[in-house]
């Protein structure tokens, strides 16, 4: 490919809306062009990178006995009504009515389509297990589109769906997919991807993992144990608290005039926030009824864990003057009847707490939950924190890091097959619901995440396995017939050896050509100039600056081919 014929421009400065490095570099480098919020067109370099990632994914899915299929992007809403997600998912799901009056949706994921494809086909236990997958366009009306291809509304995704007749077989195949995902990210050149326990969210199911590329620009917060390797998304991380019981004290009501916050009361009574039973108030989405969480004063509520515990959606409460609770002074003793309460496990075992007295300007000291309330049912709804006790090894060393989600896997169980009445006949001729697993990778997001991870101030440093081309040949004197002949000669020789070559044949200043070459991020650069011709060599360098040297004309193509092969071997299966 000649740069002179390549559509797209490279720019010195990024567009003003680029707030992270990968977005800026891919916009500057001519990989993509903004069309609408969260929607981009890809130029040839961007498309070639995505194609290579797709081929790595295909290879791993095929090795895992996957069957590639293709589902429609547009689907009848009736399928999503069967699963219950037509109403349970909010405005992220794009809905419309076609000209015949039929309700339709754009696929943001394809569990319903997978069940629809398989449910009248896999009728006997002998048809199981199997896995189907696709690489397809999705649309999610994402409210926070940002970061170029990191978070978009229209995107390319690989999604796979496996079907099983037993939990044991689902777990067996889940482990196979977990390993396949590790292979995908390693082969694509992602250096810092970890698997973390996650919350299943709208996907459903009981077991799920996310694959996170560690990055400070990530939107996900992760809890990681450096001692044993435990890792979990903060939304799913278990909080294990080791409390000191403290000396029991009598329950005593004390005046706290105008003291409505933990900080105010803590300072006023000279006690630590850890000695507080804090009240956090929510409302049920369905009817705005109150839900009050009691939690240790220095901790925060994890709303995802709370939703999972309650089994319904909630939102932070708006508490007015006519509310049955007294804001700033809410506590478990004398709490109004009929209001849903949740006690976090962080309160377990403490015998001397401060809590609201459910009347203005008053708190209780000496609160002992089990003495005052009898048997208390505790739940883990707290947000994990740095220095927390690791749920796996028990050491207080949890660290908090940021990550970009580049893939996820779920054990869905019968959530969709039961809702959509997909059955098979077992060995006894009885109808059973198959169990499902699903496995997703965002192709464009992975490309952008690797760019975020592997770049310098001048441009991306693409791994050889996904680089748009493997070698770039720079002709510094296209007006010199001898230099041009030598440049085109090495291009032809390399291409004859199967090397992917980008040839910069433009009549521009060397500095401008090298600046563009940095933005292309191609792993190996070959420079042809009068100075190299005088020495009878090509100047060869690596984009990551790990090598720079001269390669003699004689046997140069073979030597460069060997360099390409050596780099490719780093990402081989």
KOLPAMAR-431702 format. One line per field, with one value per residue (C-alpha): x negated, z negated, y negated. Coordinates in steps of 0.001 Angstrom, whole numbers, always signed. Last residue first. Layout:
residues N
px <- X_...
pz <- Z_...
py <- Y_...
//
This chain:
residues 573
px <- +465_-1918_-2207_-5955_-6482_-5192_-8201_-10655_-8774_-8970_-12701_-13177_-11357_-13728_-16713_-15151_-14453_-17966_-19774_-22323_-21339_-23126_-21038_-21986_-20877_-18194_-16649_-14501_-13100_-9466_-8919_-11801_-14541_-16105_-18464_-18921_-22485_-24950_-26878_-26332_-22745_-22128_-23200_-21217_-18075_-16048_-14580_-13008_-10639_-9501_-6592_-4150_-2889_-1137_-1489_-5238_-5425_-3546_-6162_-8899_-7462_-7115_-10724_-11927_-10317_-7715_-7667_-5502_-6428_-5720_-5364_-3251_-4313_-2728_-5399_-4548_-8027_-7004_-5791_-9273_-10959_-8535_-8995_-12775_-12755_-10420_-12857_-15958_-14259_-13144_-16671_-18110_-15472_-15958_-12810_-11332_-14162_-13386_-11681_-10266_-9435_-6939_-6887_-4229_-1133_+2018_+373_+2393_-155_-3189_-2118_-1240_-3300_-852_-2047_-4557_-4317_-4629_-2150_-1264_+1420_+3799_+3222_+4001_+7193_+8175_+7829_+9675_+12484_+12809_+13191_+15414_+15222_+18193_+18853_+22207_+23073_+26392_+28165_+30690_+34297_+35575_+38420_+38583_+37842_+35816_+32491_+33386_+35760_+34856_+36424_+36418_+39396_+38228_+38114_+36692_+34002_+33113_+32413_+31608_+27968_+26344_+22742_+21125_+17940_+16627_+14147_+12182_+13281_+10934_+9370_+8719_+6948_+7734_+5364_+6436_+3708_+5462_+4573_+7360_+6157_+9315_+11652_+8696_+9072_+9453_+6389_+7874_+11668_+14561_+18047_+20489_+23610_+22630_+25796_+26611_+29729_+30041_+31258_+32391_+32806_+31267_+28824_+28069_+27409_+25451_+25935_+23850_+24516_+27836_+28313_+30494_+31021_+34242_+35739_+35021_+32274_+29435_+26599_+23382_+22014_+20826_+21077_+19630_+19922_+21559_+21814_+19666_+22105_+24487_+27945_+30767_+34094_+37454_+39895_+43085_+42384_+40645_+37220_+37331_+33707_+32349_+31159_+31977_+30862_+29576_+32890_+35797_+37720_+41496_+41052_+43336_+40411_+38815_+36375_+35297_+33909_+30985_+32262_+33407_+34044_+35287_+33917_+32937_+29539_+28719_+29750_+27588_+24593_+24969_+25450_+22194_+22841_+19968_+17864_+16556_+19830_+20467_+23649_+27410_+29262_+32724_+35184_+38097_+41068_+40732_+43208_+41291_+37934_+37588_+36199_+32856_+31643_+28180_+28065_+24719_+24039_+21021_+17939_+15813_+16471_+14233_+15568_+15103_+18850_+18948_+16207_+17855_+21280_+20176_+18149_+20898_+23359_+26519_+25231_+27710_+28083_+26577_+28330_+27548_+29738_+28033_+27834_+25634_+22059_+20368_+16571_+15452_+16257_+13108_+14207_+12644_+14573_+14675_+15995_+16729_+15937_+18823_+19350_+15686_+14767_+12859_+9312_+7576_+3929_+2667_+438_+1084_+4830_+6837_+10092_+11023_+12707_+14154_+14037_+10481_+8255_+5694_+5284_+5329_+6878_+9782_+11256_+14610_+15842_+19322_+21150_+24807_+26716_+28247_+27067_+28516_+25851_+23724_+21505_+17846_+14966_+11815_+9585_+6462_+5142_+1824_-121_+2453_+562_+3416_+2015_+2056_+5614_+6946_+5058_+6474_+9884_+9396_+8446_+11685_+13556_+12244_+13100_+16671_+16783_+16210_+18569_+21317_+20663_+20940_+24128_+25726_+27458_+25434_+25736_+22940_+23377_+20657_+20460_+17737_+18369_+18196_+19487_+22198_+22782_+19164_+16926_+13226_+13498_+13035_+12678_+16283_+19910_+21600_+25320_+24741_+27534_+26251_+25908_+24141_+22322_+21332_+18712_+20717_+20692_+22383_+21440_+22639_+23358_+25705_+27581_+27832_+29917_+32586_+34406_+31469_+33217_+36392_+34596_+31320_+31830_+34364_+32100_+29203_+31406_+32542_+28965_+27911_+26455_+27062_+29339_+31481_+35138_+38460_+42176_+44232_+46500_+45950_+43710_+41381_+41777_+38670_+36593_+32903_+31943_+29847_+33158_+33812_+33618_+36281_+39121_+37789_+35633_+38429_+37039_+40264_+40593_+37108_+38184_+41383_+39344_+38589_+34874_+32595_+28862_+29569_+27620_+24631_+23145_+19657_+19645_+17360_+15511_+13049_+10416_+12955_+13372_+9619_+9089_+12049_+10751_+7319_+9008_+11180_+8104_+6545_+9682_+9818_+6256_+6960_+10074_+8154_+5445_+8071_+10147_+12838_+16118_+17173_+20283_+20193_+21721_+21944_+19660_+16155_+13404_+11105_+7577_+6041_+3212_+4523_+7848_+6139_+3581_+6116_+8491_+5636_+4253_+7396_+9445_+10026_+12821_+10503_+9471_+5842_+2820_+82_+2490_+2456_+4799_+6943_+7236_+4027_+2867_-299_-855_-1372_+0
pz <- -20396_-18781_-20115_-20736_-17573_-15516_-16585_-15513_-12256_-11436_-12192_-10011_-7170_-7625_-7175_-4134_-2520_-3278_-1738_+30_-536_-3883_-7030_-9147_-12719_-15180_-17808_-20963_-19868_-20238_-16545_-15585_-13300_-9976_-7930_-4578_-3433_-605_-2599_+1_+384_-3325_-2913_+325_-1499_-2155_-5637_-6740_-9733_-11761_-14261_-12421_-14723_-11897_-14056_-14314_-10529_-10141_-12242_-10244_-6969_-8342_-9514_-6198_-4287_-1711_+1778_+953_+1563_-1912_-1341_-3777_-3649_-4773_-4469_-2447_-1057_+2310_+359_-1080_+2312_+3909_+1128_+1232_+4963_+4613_+2249_+4343_+7498_+5647_+4331_+7835_+9514_+7041_+6800_+4228_+1918_-1663_-657_-3907_-3920_-6630_-7840_-9527_-8377_-10326_-13470_-15101_-15687_-15389_-18511_-17715_-19230_-18904_-18335_-19113_-22892_-23379_-22921_-24131_-26865_-25322_-21898_-23407_-24865_-21493_-19775_-22595_-22455_-18718_-19131_-22216_-23439_-24746_-26187_-27050_-28934_-28749_-30518_-28638_-29895_-30225_-28656_-29644_-27201_-29747_-28051_-28023_-25632_-24861_-25867_-24902_-26529_-26110_-29840_-30580_-27894_-28892_-32626_-32418_-33563_-32523_-33324_-32139_-30338_-29813_-27621_-27261_-30478_-31054_-34516_-37564_-40702_-44409_-46619_-49193_-51773_-55015_-54731_-54852_-51925_-49780_-51084_-51270_-54298_-53325_-52912_-50010_-50141_-49358_-49053_-51597_-50872_-52628_-54436_-58136_-59706_-63300_-66172_-69062_-68378_-71389_-72521_-68983_-67612_-70632_-70794_-73587_-72405_-71020_-69026_-69384_-67600_-65850_-66702_-65282_-67895_-65369_-66029_-68053_-68595_-71468_-71085_-67622_-66578_-63184_-62090_-58953_-57880_-56595_-58136_-55614_-56483_-54686_-56290_-57827_-61413_-62224_-63915_-67690_-67881_-64357_-63767_-61665_-63019_-59968_-58182_-60505_-59024_-58350_-55637_-55727_-55939_-52829_-52184_-48565_-48438_-46436_-43831_-43979_-41597_-42875_-44124_-47517_-47743_-44075_-44384_-47512_-45812_-42937_-45341_-47185_-50371_-51805_-54916_-57774_-59690_-59761_-57856_-58327_-55016_-54843_-52062_-51554_-49228_-45939_-44225_-41523_-41894_-45560_-47533_-49269_-52659_-54153_-57964_-59782_-62812_-64136_-65991_-62830_-62485_-65584_-68755_-70271_-70776_-68903_-66414_-65514_-65447_-62935_-60764_-60705_-59592_-61155_-64222_-64660_-68392_-69381_-72669_-74122_-74434_-76344_-75693_-78404_-77487_-76204_-75770_-72174_-69810_-67684_-64122_-61399_-58248_-55024_-52084_-49069_-45696_-43208_-42253_-43063_-40251_-41667_-42035_-44316_-43306_-46623_-48028_-45719_-46438_-43886_-44143_-40826_-39838_-36321_-34283_-33080_-32436_-35014_-33134_-33965_-31079_-32651_-31694_-33405_-35100_-35751_-37871_-38958_-35797_-34537_-31613_-33096_-35797_-36135_-38834_-38406_-39501_-37860_-35068_-34437_-31350_-31525_-28342_-25563_-22491_-20508_-21217_-24963_-24879_-22814_-24765_-28112_-26473_-25295_-28854_-30226_-27365_-28333_-32000_-30990_-29041_-32144_-34224_-31638_-31580_-35365_-35371_-33042_-29640_-27962_-25509_-24662_-23393_-21822_-21268_-19270_-19176_-16727_-18019_-17738_-20913_-21937_-24975_-24384_-20630_-21050_-24754_-25559_-25121_-28484_-27814_-25708_-23242_-22641_-19075_-18011_-14818_-14487_-15120_-15762_-17979_-18434_-21034_-21359_-24056_-23169_-20145_-21783_-24565_-21913_-20407_-19343_-16294_-17512_-20317_-18557_-16452_-18822_-21805_-20036_-18995_-22584_-23879_-21212_-22752_-21988_-19169_-17629_-18589_-16752_-17431_-14358_-12911_-9302_-8681_-11515_-15141_-17127_-20129_-20854_-24143_-26225_-27090_-29959_-30103_-32198_-29732_-26605_-28841_-29860_-27864_-25892_-25501_-24012_-21376_-20735_-20077_-16613_-15804_-13890_-14073_-12588_-13841_-12082_-12759_-13536_-15122_-18146_-18941_-21282_-18529_-16390_-19129_-19455_-15694_-15321_-18077_-16462_-13120_-14693_-16163_-12702_-11158_-13839_-13031_-9280_-9792_-11760_-9089_-6291_-7709_-10267_-10594_-14094_-16314_-20030_-19433_-15674_-12646_-14105_-11870_-12510_-11958_-10456_-12953_-14722_-15607_-16666_-18688_-20450_-21272_-22566_-24671_-26552_-26488_-22758_-22391_-21099_-18030_-18140_-17117_-14598_-12204_-9958_-7016_-5479_-2251_-1309_+2274_+1436_-1496_+964_+0
py <- +19496_+17062_+13516_+13375_+15449_+12519_+10447_+13146_+13645_+9942_+9869_+12960_+11222_+8275_+10592_+12257_+8889_+7644_+10628_+8420_+4816_+4760_+4146_+1135_+662_-422_+1803_+1495_-1877_-664_-1433_+817_-430_+553_-1630_+59_+649_+59_-2577_-5297_-4089_-4694_-8326_-8782_-7571_-4419_-3956_-666_-841_+2151_+2237_-64_-2824_-4694_-7815_-7293_-6934_-10210_-11997_-10228_-11520_-15055_-15051_-13587_-16491_-15504_-13984_-10995_-7352_-6015_-2280_-252_+3386_+6656_+9354_+12455_+13098_+11616_+8576_+8156_+8412_+5954_+3391_+3864_+3081_+135_-1536_-719_-2006_-5153_-5746_-5305_-7478_-10361_-12499_-10062_-11008_-9961_-6707_-5294_-1560_-578_+3013_+5173_+3325_+2390_+3793_+6590_+9380_+7084_+5192_+1568_-1244_-4129_-7714_-10438_-10851_-7105_-4294_-809_-790_-3296_-1756_+1654_+184_-1293_+2084_+3879_+1318_+1859_+5620_+5681_+9277_+11304_+14790_+16298_+19476_+21266_+24114_+26202_+26403_+29944_+31938_+35593_+38422_+40333_+39601_+35881_+34130_+30516_+27222_+23533_+21828_+18221_+17441_+20904_+20688_+17126_+17442_+21161_+20898_+17646_+18544_+15343_+14246_+10738_+8890_+5643_+3925_+995_+960_-1213_-40_+400_+2389_+4994_+5663_+6618_+10340_+12924_+15015_+15135_+12418_+9984_+7712_+4071_+1852_-93_+32_+2362_+897_+2302_+4382_+7608_+8662_+9061_+10558_+9325_+11490_+9287_+5584_+3809_+6469_+7649_+4179_+2831_-957_-2517_-6070_-7251_-10419_-13526_-16862_-15820_-12477_-9067_-8498_-8383_-5975_-5757_-2273_-84_+3673_+4265_+7927_+7417_+3798_+4264_+6999_+4344_+4143_+3677_+2055_+1942_-492_+914_-124_-3405_-2967_-3094_-2002_-1431_-5016_-8081_-11492_-13343_-13080_-12223_-9287_-9110_-11776_-14819_-17227_-15780_-12920_-12463_-8984_-7634_-5157_-1539_+1343_+4706_+8013_+6592_+8289_+7684_+4047_+3644_+5244_+2798_-117_+508_-1460_-3486_-2855_-5031_-5069_-1331_-518_-739_-748_-2293_-1435_-3829_-3338_-5214_-2844_-959_-2647_-1642_-4536_-4866_-6113_-5644_-5345_-5238_-3039_-4897_-3650_-3547_-7287_-7682_-9288_-12744_-13388_-16716_-15793_-12508_-14143_-16768_-14372_-11758_-14425_-15891_-17775_-20633_-19953_-16596_-15765_-12341_-9244_-6456_-2750_-1322_-465_+2670_+2397_+2700_+5556_+5011_+5580_+7729_+6801_+8838_+6892_+9086_+7546_+7640_+3994_+3289_+5640_+8548_+9788_+12270_+12657_+14077_+11331_+8385_+8588_+6628_+4682_+3141_-106_-275_-3482_-2929_-5946_-4795_-1547_+2150_+4067_+5886_+9238_+9588_+12710_+14072_+16621_+16375_+15560_+12339_+10233_+7022_+7022_+10156_+8627_+9435_+11651_+10377_+11690_+9638_+7867_+6020_+6764_+6646_+7883_+9418_+12878_+12228_+10898_+13781_+16467_+15310_+15328_+18907_+19907_+18465_+20099_+23517_+22851_+21973_+25240_+27333_+25148_+25598_+29357_+29562_+27519_+30038_+30204_+27465_+24568_+22115_+18571_+16411_+12668_+10982_+7276_+4414_+1094_-1543_-3581_-4037_-3667_-2922_-3574_-7332_-8079_-8877_-7817_-8347_-7836_-4699_-4099_-580_+616_+3782_+4744_+8388_+11023_+14187_+17231_+20594_+23186_+26762_+29357_+30970_+32373_+35836_+34270_+33844_+30832_+28657_+27172_+25495_+23656_+22920_+19808_+18201_+18906_+17188_+14268_+13728_+13813_+11291_+8112_+4446_+5594_+2888_+3279_+3602_+3108_+3977_+1289_+2271_-741_+332_-716_-1670_-663_-1277_+391_-2035_-3726_-1290_+2467_+4249_+3586_+5288_+7487_+9833_+12757_+13156_+9380_+9362_+11860_+9883_+6741_+8051_+7895_+5527_+6362_+9772_+12800_+14339_+17753_+19039_+22493_+22764_+25962_+24182_+24155_+22296_+19687_+19204_+18876_+16554_+14279_+14021_+13314_+10611_+8925_+8910_+7404_+4713_+3632_+3638_+1499_-1101_-1364_-1516_-4364_-3662_-5578_-6543_-6649_-7529_-10965_-11338_-10912_-11126_-9790_-6862_-5569_-8703_-9115_-12213_-10573_-7334_-9289_-11506_-8656_-6501_-9350_-10322_-13545_-13945_-16527_-19276_-17305_-16123_-18199_-17404_-15747_-12713_-12490_-9804_-7883_-6057_-6676_-8609_-6252_-3431_+0
//
